[in-house]
Amino acid sequence: MAVDKDRVEGSATNLGGKVKEGAGKLTGDEKLKNEGVADQVKGKVQNAVGGVKDALKGK
């Protein structure tokens, strides 16, 4: 059973965002931290889109 590519890419984007946010917090870089938060939101939305596609395909 294959998972929609949006779910995989969304999870990766979300994870990358968490890393960016953590690095921004650690270094005090607000811009990097905010980019990380934005990436997490983007990843969650993309993952949700993939979930809907999977549901429509009956997976």
N, C-alpha and C positions, 0 to 999 in steps of 0.2 A: 504494500500500500504506500504509494508515493505521496509526499506532502507537497502542497503548493509552494512554489519557489518564493512567493511573497512572505510566507511564514518563516522560511529559513532566513531570508534576507532581513526581515523585520527583527527576528531574534538577534541576528548579528549586529544590526544597527543599534538595538537597545543595549546590548552588551558593551559595544564600543562607546556608547554614550555614558554608561556607568563608569567606564574607565576614565573617560575625559573629565567627567564631573569630579571623580575622586582626585585626579591629578590637579585639577583646578583648585580644589579645596586645599590640597596639600601644599601647593605652591602659592596660594593666595591670588591666583589668576581668575578674576571674576568672569572674564570673557570666555575662557576655556571651560569653566564650570557651567556657564549658561549654555554654551554650545552643547555640552554633554547632556544637559537636561532636555534641550530641544531635540537632540538625536534620540533620546529615550522615547519621547513622545512620538516622533516620526516612526521609530521602530515598532512601538505598540500599535499604532494605526495600521502600519503595513502588515503586521502579524494578524490583526483583526480582519483585514481585507482578505488575506490568505485563508483564514478560518472560514469566512463566508463562502469563498470559492470552493473550498473543500466540502462544505456542507451542501452546496448546490450540486456538486459532483457525486454526493452520496458517500463520501469517505469518512 
